[in-house]
């Protein structure tokens, strides 16, 4: 089995990638077949290529872009692990932002649907406000307030550096 060639279908089943993906990765020079039949164009792979193919499949399942996968595949194991860790930290940070936005939108849309009935009571709600200004104590004052049906929140001095 050491020198045995696998057809694209057999290789695809073994590594978890589709034949279509393998053709694309060949075109992009991310995962080249060991041999291409010059007459038929059939692609053949070796068992030794499975590790890289499985890595590509796993990274794609993480949602990693192909350009970044190419960089990860060019690294040694330790450096690749650092790169995957950094990528996933970014994904998690983005997910937190999107989760918070989705929660805000659900709350906002729920309030909008109730607004027609609550506006007749004459109640005014402060939704959100943000302001940045140079102050005497801090170089920037970034304050925000949010008042909703179930939440009143004030953030004083928020931002990447936090408060004073």
CNS distance restraints for C-alpha pairs under 8 A (distance, minus, plus):
assign (resid   2 and name CA) (resid  47 and name CA) 7.44 0.50 0.50
assign (resid   3 and name CA) (resid  46 and name CA) 7.13 0.50 0.50
assign (resid   4 and name CA) (resid  46 and name CA) 6.50 0.50 0.50
assign (resid   4 and name CA) (resid  47 and name CA) 7.50 0.50 0.50
assign (resid   5 and name CA) (resid  44 and name CA) 5.78 0.50 0.50
assign (resid   5 and name CA) (resid  45 and name CA) 5.50 0.50 0.50
assign (resid   5 and name CA) (resid  46 and name CA) 5.04 0.50 0.50
assign (resid   5 and name CA) (resid  47 and name CA) 7.44 0.50 0.50
assign (resid   6 and name CA) (resid  10 and name CA) 5.79 0.50 0.50
assign (resid   6 and name CA) (resid  11 and name CA) 5.63 0.50 0.50
assign (resid   6 and name CA) (resid  44 and name CA) 5.36 0.50 0.50
assign (resid   6 and name CA) (resid  45 and name CA) 5.03 0.50 0.50
assign (resid   6 and name CA) (resid  46 and name CA) 5.92 0.50 0.50
assign (resid   6 and name CA) (resid  47 and name CA) 7.38 0.50 0.50
assign (resid   7 and name CA) (resid  11 and name CA) 6.01 0.50 0.50
assign (resid   7 and name CA) (resid  42 and name CA) 7.67 0.50 0.50
assign (resid   7 and name CA) (resid  43 and name CA) 6.40 0.50 0.50
assign (resid   7 and name CA) (resid  44 and name CA) 4.84 0.50 0.50
assign (resid   7 and name CA) (resid  45 and name CA) 6.49 0.50 0.50
assign (resid   8 and name CA) (resid  12 and name CA) 5.86 0.50 0.50
assign (resid   8 and name CA) (resid  19 and name CA) 6.01 0.50 0.50
assign (resid   8 and name CA) (resid  22 and name CA) 7.62 0.50 0.50
assign (resid   8 and name CA) (resid  42 and name CA) 7.64 0.50 0.50
assign (resid   8 and name CA) (resid  43 and name CA) 5.77 0.50 0.50
assign (resid   8 and name CA) (resid  44 and name CA) 5.86 0.50 0.50
assign (resid   8 and name CA) (resid  45 and name CA) 6.90 0.50 0.50
assign (resid   9 and name CA) (resid  13 and name CA) 6.30 0.50 0.50
assign (resid   9 and name CA) (resid  18 and name CA) 7.90 0.50 0.50
assign (resid   9 and name CA) (resid  19 and name CA) 6.14 0.50 0.50
assign (resid  10 and name CA) (resid  14 and name CA) 6.23 0.50 0.50
assign (resid  11 and name CA) (resid  15 and name CA) 6.17 0.50 0.50
assign (resid  11 and name CA) (resid  45 and name CA) 6.62 0.50 0.50
assign (resid  11 and name CA) (resid  50 and name CA) 7.61 0.50 0.50
assign (resid  12 and name CA) (resid  16 and name CA) 5.69 0.50 0.50
assign (resid  12 and name CA) (resid  17 and name CA) 4.93 0.50 0.50
assign (resid  12 and name CA) (resid  18 and name CA) 5.36 0.50 0.50
assign (resid  12 and name CA) (resid  19 and name CA) 5.75 0.50 0.50
assign (resid  12 and name CA) (resid  22 and name CA) 7.42 0.50 0.50
assign (resid  13 and name CA) (resid  17 and name CA) 6.90 0.50 0.50
assign (resid  13 and name CA) (resid  18 and name CA) 7.55 0.50 0.50
assign (resid  14 and name CA) (resid  50 and name CA) 7.40 0.50 0.50
assign (resid  15 and name CA) (resid  50 and name CA) 6.00 0.50 0.50
assign (resid  15 and name CA) (resid  51 and name CA) 7.96 0.50 0.50
assign (resid  15 and name CA) (resid  53 and name CA) 5.89 0.50 0.50
assign (resid  15 and name CA) (resid  54 and name CA) 5.00 0.50 0.50
assign (resid  15 and name CA) (resid  57 and name CA) 7.24 0.50 0.50
assign (resid  16 and name CA) (resid  54 and name CA) 6.78 0.50 0.50
assign (resid  16 and name CA) (resid  57 and name CA) 6.37 0.50 0.50
assign (resid  17 and name CA) (resid  21 and name CA) 6.24 0.50 0.50
assign (resid  17 and name CA) (resid  22 and name CA) 6.73 0.50 0.50
assign (resid  17 and name CA) (resid  53 and name CA) 7.65 0.50 0.50
assign (resid  17 and name CA) (resid  54 and name CA) 7.87 0.50 0.50
assign (resid  17 and name CA) (resid  57 and name CA) 6.01 0.50 0.50
assign (resid  18 and name CA) (resid  22 and name CA) 6.30 0.50 0.50
assign (resid  19 and name CA) (resid  23 and name CA) 6.22 0.50 0.50
assign (resid  20 and name CA) (resid  24 and name CA) 6.37 0.50 0.50
assign (resid  21 and name CA) (resid  25 and name CA) 6.11 0.50 0.50
assign (resid  22 and name CA) (resid  26 and name CA) 6.10 0.50 0.50
assign (resid  22 and name CA) (resid  31 and name CA) 7.17 0.50 0.50
assign (resid  23 and name CA) (resid  27 and name CA) 6.35 0.50 0.50
assign (resid  24 and name CA) (resid  28 and name CA) 6.20 0.50 0.50
assign (resid  25 and name CA) (resid  29 and name CA) 5.89 0.50 0.50
assign (resid  25 and name CA) (resid  30 and name CA) 4.98 0.50 0.50
assign (resid  25 and name CA) (resid  31 and name CA) 5.19 0.50 0.50
assign (resid  25 and name CA) (resid  32 and name CA) 6.96 0.50 0.50
assign (resid  26 and name CA) (resid  30 and name CA) 6.13 0.50 0.50
assign (resid  26 and name CA) (resid  31 and name CA) 5.28 0.50 0.50
assign (resid  26 and name CA) (resid  32 and name CA) 4.58 0.50 0.50
assign (resid  26 and name CA) (resid  33 and name CA) 6.80 0.50 0.50
assign (resid  27 and name CA) (resid  32 and name CA) 7.89 0.50 0.50
assign (resid  30 and name CA) (resid  70 and name CA) 6.17 0.50 0.50
assign (resid  31 and name CA) (resid  52 and name CA) 7.79 0.50 0.50
assign (resid  31 and name CA) (resid  53 and name CA) 7.02 0.50 0.50
assign (resid  33 and name CA) (resid  43 and name CA) 5.86 0.50 0.50
assign (resid  33 and name CA) (resid  44 and name CA) 5.60 0.50 0.50
assign (resid  33 and name CA) (resid  45 and name CA) 5.03 0.50 0.50
assign (resid  33 and name CA) (resid  46 and name CA) 7.97 0.50 0.50
assign (resid  34 and name CA) (resid  43 and name CA) 7.69 0.50 0.50
assign (resid  34 and name CA) (resid  44 and name CA) 5.90 0.50 0.50
assign (resid  34 and name CA) (resid  45 and name CA) 4.96 0.50 0.50
assign (resid  34 and name CA) (resid  46 and name CA) 6.41 0.50 0.50
assign (resid  35 and name CA) (resid  43 and name CA) 6.03 0.50 0.50
assign (resid  35 and name CA) (resid  44 and name CA) 5.19 0.50 0.50
assign (resid  35 and name CA) (resid  45 and name CA) 6.73 0.50 0.50
assign (resid  36 and name CA) (resid  41 and name CA) 5.71 0.50 0.50
assign (resid  36 and name CA) (resid  42 and name CA) 5.55 0.50 0.50
assign (resid  36 and name CA) (resid  43 and name CA) 4.54 0.50 0.50
assign (resid  36 and name CA) (resid  44 and name CA) 6.12 0.50 0.50
assign (resid  37 and name CA) (resid  41 and name CA) 4.98 0.50 0.50
assign (resid  37 and name CA) (resid  42 and name CA) 5.28 0.50 0.50
assign (resid  37 and name CA) (resid  43 and name CA) 6.60 0.50 0.50
assign (resid  37 and name CA) (resid  44 and name CA) 7.99 0.50 0.50
assign (resid  38 and name CA) (resid  42 and name CA) 7.95 0.50 0.50
assign (resid  45 and name CA) (resid  49 and name CA) 6.73 0.50 0.50
assign (resid  46 and name CA) (resid  50 and name CA) 7.36 0.50 0.50
assign (resid  49 and name CA) (resid  53 and name CA) 6.27 0.50 0.50
assign (resid  50 and name CA) (resid  54 and name CA) 5.95 0.50 0.50
assign (resid  51 and name CA) (resid  55 and name CA) 6.22 0.50 0.50
assign (resid  52 and name CA) (resid  56 and name CA) 6.22 0.50 0.50
assign (resid  52 and name CA) (resid  73 and name CA) 7.30 0.50 0.50
assign (resid  53 and name CA) (resid  57 and name CA) 6.19 0.50 0.50
assign (resid  54 and name CA) (resid  58 and name CA) 6.10 0.50 0.50
assign (resid  55 and name CA) (resid  59 and name CA) 6.11 0.50 0.50
assign (resid  55 and name CA) (resid  73 and name CA) 7.88 0.50 0.50
assign (resid  56 and name CA) (resid  60 and name CA) 6.11 0.50 0.50
assign (resid  56 and name CA) (resid  69 and name CA) 6.70 0.50 0.50
assign (resid  56 and name CA) (resid  73 and name CA) 7.80 0.50 0.50
assign (resid  57 and name CA) (resid  61 and name CA) 6.27 0.50 0.50
assign (resid  58 and name CA) (resid  62 and name CA) 6.47 0.50 0.50
assign (resid  59 and name CA) (resid  63 and name CA) 6.57 0.50 0.50
assign (resid  59 and name CA) (resid  64 and name CA) 5.59 0.50 0.50
assign (resid  59 and name CA) (resid  69 and name CA) 6.73 0.50 0.50
assign (resid  60 and name CA) (resid  64 and name CA) 5.31 0.50 0.50
assign (resid  60 and name CA) (resid  65 and name CA) 7.16 0.50 0.50
assign (resid  60 and name CA) (resid  66 and name CA) 7.65 0.50 0.50
assign (resid  60 and name CA) (resid  69 and name CA) 7.91 0.50 0.50
assign (resid  64 and name CA) (resid  68 and name CA) 6.61 0.50 0.50
assign (resid  64 and name CA) (resid  69 and name CA) 6.50 0.50 0.50
assign (resid  64 and name CA) (resid  87 and name CA) 7.72 0.50 0.50
assign (resid  65 and name CA) (resid  69 and name CA) 6.29 0.50 0.50
assign (resid  66 and name CA) (resid  70 and name CA) 6.17 0.50 0.50
assign (resid  67 and name CA) (resid  71 and name CA) 6.65 0.50 0.50
assign (resid  68 and name CA) (resid  72 and name CA) 6.25 0.50 0.50
assign (resid  69 and name CA) (resid  73 and name CA) 6.06 0.50 0.50
assign (resid  70 and name CA) (resid  74 and name CA) 6.39 0.50 0.50
assign (resid  71 and name CA) (resid  75 and name CA) 6.70 0.50 0.50
assign (resid  72 and name CA) (resid  79 and name CA) 7.94 0.50 0.50
assign (resid  72 and name CA) (resid  80 and name CA) 5.13 0.50 0.50
assign (resid  72 and name CA) (resid  83 and name CA) 6.65 0.50 0.50
assign (resid  72 and name CA) (resid  84 and name CA) 7.61 0.50 0.50
assign (resid  73 and name CA) (resid  80 and name CA) 7.22 0.50 0.50
assign (resid  75 and name CA) (resid  79 and name CA) 5.82 0.50 0.50
assign (resid  75 and name CA) (resid  80 and name CA) 5.38 0.50 0.50
assign (resid  76 and name CA) (resid  80 and name CA) 5.89 0.50 0.50
assign (resid  77 and name CA) (resid  81 and name CA) 6.13 0.50 0.50
assign (resid  78 and name CA) (resid  82 and name CA) 6.43 0.50 0.50
assign (resid  79 and name CA) (resid  83 and name CA) 6.26 0.50 0.50
assign (resid  80 and name CA) (resid  84 and name CA) 6.15 0.50 0.50
assign (resid  81 and name CA) (resid  85 and name CA) 6.07 0.50 0.50
assign (resid  82 and name CA) (resid  86 and name CA) 6.17 0.50 0.50
assign (resid  83 and name CA) (resid  87 and name CA) 6.12 0.50 0.50
assign (resid  84 and name CA) (resid  88 and name CA) 6.08 0.50 0.50
assign (resid  85 and name CA) (resid  89 and name CA) 6.15 0.50 0.50
assign (resid  86 and name CA) (resid  90 and name CA) 6.40 0.50 0.50
assign (resid  87 and name CA) (resid  91 and name CA) 6.35 0.50 0.50
assign (resid  88 and name CA) (resid  92 and name CA) 6.11 0.50 0.50
assign (resid  89 and name CA) (resid  93 and name CA) 6.21 0.50 0.50
assign (resid  90 and name CA) (resid  94 and name CA) 6.13 0.50 0.50
assign (resid  91 and name CA) (resid  95 and name CA) 6.02 0.50 0.50
assign (resid  92 and name CA) (resid  96 and name CA) 6.25 0.50 0.50
assign (resid  93 and name CA) (resid  97 and name CA) 6.49 0.50 0.50
assign (resid  94 and name CA) (resid  98 and name CA) 6.22 0.50 0.50
assign (resid  95 and name CA) (resid  99 and name CA) 5.89 0.50 0.50
assign (resid  96 and name CA) (resid 100 and name CA) 6.12 0.50 0.50
assign (resid  97 and name CA) (resid 101 and name CA) 6.18 0.50 0.50
assign (resid  98 and name CA) (resid 102 and name CA) 6.02 0.50 0.50
assign (resid  99 and name CA) (resid 103 and name CA) 6.18 0.50 0.50
assign (resid 100 and name CA) (resid 104 and name CA) 6.14 0.50 0.50
assign (resid 101 and name CA) (resid 105 and name CA) 6.09 0.50 0.50
assign (resid 102 and name CA) (resid 106 and name CA) 6.12 0.50 0.50
assign (resid 103 and name CA) (resid 107 and name CA) 6.18 0.50 0.50
assign (resid 104 and name CA) (resid 108 and name CA) 5.91 0.50 0.50
assign (resid 105 and name CA) (resid 109 and name CA) 5.82 0.50 0.50
assign (resid 106 and name CA) (resid 110 and name CA) 5.95 0.50 0.50
assign (resid 107 and name CA) (resid 111 and name CA) 6.13 0.50 0.50
assign (resid 108 and name CA) (resid 112 and name CA) 6.11 0.50 0.50
assign (resid 109 and name CA) (resid 113 and name CA) 6.19 0.50 0.50
assign (resid 110 and name CA) (resid 114 and name CA) 6.46 0.50 0.50
assign (resid 111 and name CA) (resid 115 and name CA) 5.82 0.50 0.50
assign (resid 111 and name CA) (resid 149 and name CA) 7.33 0.50 0.50
assign (resid 112 and name CA) (resid 116 and name CA) 7.49 0.50 0.50
assign (resid 114 and name CA) (resid 118 and name CA) 6.23 0.50 0.50
assign (resid 115 and name CA) (resid 119 and name CA) 5.58 0.50 0.50
assign (resid 116 and name CA) (resid 120 and name CA) 7.34 0.50 0.50
assign (resid 117 and name CA) (resid 121 and name CA) 7.97 0.50 0.50
assign (resid 118 and name CA) (resid 122 and name CA) 7.57 0.50 0.50
assign (resid 118 and name CA) (resid 123 and name CA) 7.10 0.50 0.50
assign (resid 119 and name CA) (resid 123 and name CA) 6.23 0.50 0.50
assign (resid 119 and name CA) (resid 124 and name CA) 7.60 0.50 0.50
assign (resid 125 and name CA) (resid 147 and name CA) 6.62 0.50 0.50
assign (resid 125 and name CA) (resid 148 and name CA) 6.80 0.50 0.50
assign (resid 126 and name CA) (resid 146 and name CA) 6.61 0.50 0.50
assign (resid 126 and name CA) (resid 147 and name CA) 5.30 0.50 0.50
assign (resid 126 and name CA) (resid 148 and name CA) 7.21 0.50 0.50
assign (resid 127 and name CA) (resid 145 and name CA) 7.87 0.50 0.50
assign (resid 127 and name CA) (resid 146 and name CA) 5.36 0.50 0.50
assign (resid 127 and name CA) (resid 147 and name CA) 5.30 0.50 0.50
assign (resid 127 and name CA) (resid 148 and name CA) 6.25 0.50 0.50
assign (resid 128 and name CA) (resid 144 and name CA) 6.85 0.50 0.50
assign (resid 128 and name CA) (resid 145 and name CA) 5.46 0.50 0.50
assign (resid 128 and name CA) (resid 146 and name CA) 4.48 0.50 0.50
assign (resid 128 and name CA) (resid 147 and name CA) 6.80 0.50 0.50
assign (resid 129 and name CA) (resid 143 and name CA) 7.97 0.50 0.50
assign (resid 129 and name CA) (resid 144 and name CA) 5.31 0.50 0.50
assign (resid 129 and name CA) (resid 145 and name CA) 5.63 0.50 0.50
assign (resid 129 and name CA) (resid 146 and name CA) 6.99 0.50 0.50
assign (resid 130 and name CA) (resid 142 and name CA) 6.87 0.50 0.50
assign (resid 130 and name CA) (resid 143 and name CA) 5.75 0.50 0.50
assign (resid 130 and name CA) (resid 144 and name CA) 4.53 0.50 0.50
assign (resid 130 and name CA) (resid 145 and name CA) 7.14 0.50 0.50
assign (resid 131 and name CA) (resid 141 and name CA) 7.38 0.50 0.50
assign (resid 131 and name CA) (resid 142 and name CA) 5.68 0.50 0.50
assign (resid 131 and name CA) (resid 143 and name CA) 5.94 0.50 0.50
assign (resid 131 and name CA) (resid 144 and name CA) 6.96 0.50 0.50
assign (resid 132 and name CA) (resid 140 and name CA) 6.17 0.50 0.50
assign (resid 132 and name CA) (resid 141 and name CA) 5.24 0.50 0.50
assign (resid 132 and name CA) (resid 142 and name CA) 4.73 0.50 0.50
assign (resid 132 and name CA) (resid 143 and name CA) 7.13 0.50 0.50
assign (resid 133 and name CA) (resid 139 and name CA) 7.97 0.50 0.50
assign (resid 133 and name CA) (resid 140 and name CA) 5.46 0.50 0.50
assign (resid 133 and name CA) (resid 141 and name CA) 5.25 0.50 0.50
assign (resid 133 and name CA) (resid 142 and name CA) 7.11 0.50 0.50
assign (resid 134 and name CA) (resid 138 and name CA) 6.93 0.50 0.50
assign (resid 134 and name CA) (resid 139 and name CA) 5.19 0.50 0.50
assign (resid 134 and name CA) (resid 140 and name CA) 4.68 0.50 0.50
assign (resid 134 and name CA) (resid 141 and name CA) 6.20 0.50 0.50
assign (resid 135 and name CA) (resid 139 and name CA) 5.83 0.50 0.50
assign (resid 135 and name CA) (resid 140 and name CA) 6.23 0.50 0.50
assign (resid 135 and name CA) (resid 141 and name CA) 6.46 0.50 0.50
assign (resid 138 and name CA) (resid 164 and name CA) 6.81 0.50 0.50
assign (resid 141 and name CA) (resid 156 and name CA) 7.85 0.50 0.50
assign (resid 141 and name CA) (resid 157 and name CA) 5.80 0.50 0.50
assign (resid 142 and name CA) (resid 156 and name CA) 6.57 0.50 0.50
assign (resid 142 and name CA) (resid 157 and name CA) 4.90 0.50 0.50
assign (resid 142 and name CA) (resid 158 and name CA) 5.96 0.50 0.50
assign (resid 142 and name CA) (resid 159 and name CA) 7.29 0.50 0.50
assign (resid 143 and name CA) (resid 154 and name CA) 7.40 0.50 0.50
assign (resid 143 and name CA) (resid 155 and name CA) 5.58 0.50 0.50
assign (resid 143 and name CA) (resid 156 and name CA) 4.66 0.50 0.50
assign (resid 143 and name CA) (resid 157 and name CA) 5.57 0.50 0.50
assign (resid 143 and name CA) (resid 158 and name CA) 6.61 0.50 0.50
assign (resid 144 and name CA) (resid 154 and name CA) 5.73 0.50 0.50
assign (resid 144 and name CA) (resid 155 and name CA) 5.14 0.50 0.50
assign (resid 144 and name CA) (resid 156 and name CA) 6.69 0.50 0.50
assign (resid 145 and name CA) (resid 152 and name CA) 7.50 0.50 0.50
assign (resid 145 and name CA) (resid 153 and name CA) 5.55 0.50 0.50
assign (resid 145 and name CA) (resid 154 and name CA) 4.22 0.50 0.50
assign (resid 145 and name CA) (resid 155 and name CA) 6.19 0.50 0.50
assign (resid 146 and name CA) (resid 151 and name CA) 7.41 0.50 0.50
assign (resid 146 and name CA) (resid 152 and name CA) 5.65 0.50 0.50
assign (resid 146 and name CA) (resid 153 and name CA) 5.08 0.50 0.50
assign (resid 146 and name CA) (resid 154 and name CA) 6.37 0.50 0.50
assign (resid 147 and name CA) (resid 151 and name CA) 5.64 0.50 0.50
assign (resid 147 and name CA) (resid 152 and name CA) 4.27 0.50 0.50
assign (resid 147 and name CA) (resid 153 and name CA) 6.32 0.50 0.50
assign (resid 148 and name CA) (resid 152 and name CA) 6.24 0.50 0.50
assign (resid 156 and name CA) (resid 163 and name CA) 7.02 0.50 0.50
assign (resid 157 and name CA) (resid 162 and name CA) 6.13 0.50 0.50
assign (resid 157 and name CA) (resid 163 and name CA) 4.48 0.50 0.50
assign (resid 157 and name CA) (resid 164 and name CA) 6.94 0.50 0.50
assign (resid 158 and name CA) (resid 162 and name CA) 4.94 0.50 0.50
assign (resid 158 and name CA) (resid 163 and name CA) 5.83 0.50 0.50
assign (resid 159 and name CA) (resid 163 and name CA) 7.59 0.50 0.50
